[in-house]
Amino acid sequence: MTNQIQAPVGAMAKEIQAPIRVKYVLYARKSMESEEQQILSIDSQIKEMLAMNYSMKGENKEFAFTKLLTCGLCGSGITADEKFKKQQNGNVHRYVYYGCCRFQDKNCKSGYMREEDLIEQLAKLMDSIDLDEIGMKERIKAEIERHKKFQSGLLGIKGQSVKVGDIDVRNYAKYILRDGTILEKRELLTCLRSKITMANKEIKIV
């Protein structure tokens, strides 16, 4: 009699446990999905905080071409600002824009220009711009001498002496504009005799 009672009870227990297992699996799956979403949300917040922190640190930052260019419309100085844009993949990109500070004309319509475009236009102007040849050659000569000392001192290489006159000064100027440090770029523009203006996304020499 006891065995006849236990059989149905066991069967009923299995029937009860089956939906419980299904519900537990669904619950566990939802919990994992929820945790993944929370992790992605936290990661996104961290990236935004880092970008904001970097932006705040850059408020007093010196840009490469500020105070060296003049607005072609009103004669005011050129200032710079940086913007941060979040991409769809989560990366944060930094962009630098140059524009008129509007000191001479509060309603100046000179517009803004990205640093990359400004650099490329300056690089093209190096072919015709009036360079301070002596100053540039002295800087190039110092760099060559430093490089040769490194070769002879550390590598033991004795190369043929290089004359400064063999160096293309204008190509060196382009290299500084594209790949130099902020200080090197600023020093380069101080060697220019020509006045550089910016207006309507166009760089000109005057």
Buried (B, 14 or more C-beta within 10 A) or exposed (E): EEEEEEEEEEEEEEEEEEEEEEEEEEEEEEEEEEEEEEEEEEEEEEBBEEBEEBBEEBEEEEBBBBBBBBBBBBEBBBBBEBEBEEEEEEEBEEEBBBBBBBEBBEEBEBBEBBBEBBBBBBBEBBEEBEBBEEBBBEBBBEEBEEEBEEEEEEEEEEEEEBEBEEBEBBEBBBBBBEEBEEEBBBBBBEBBEBEBBBBEBBBEBE
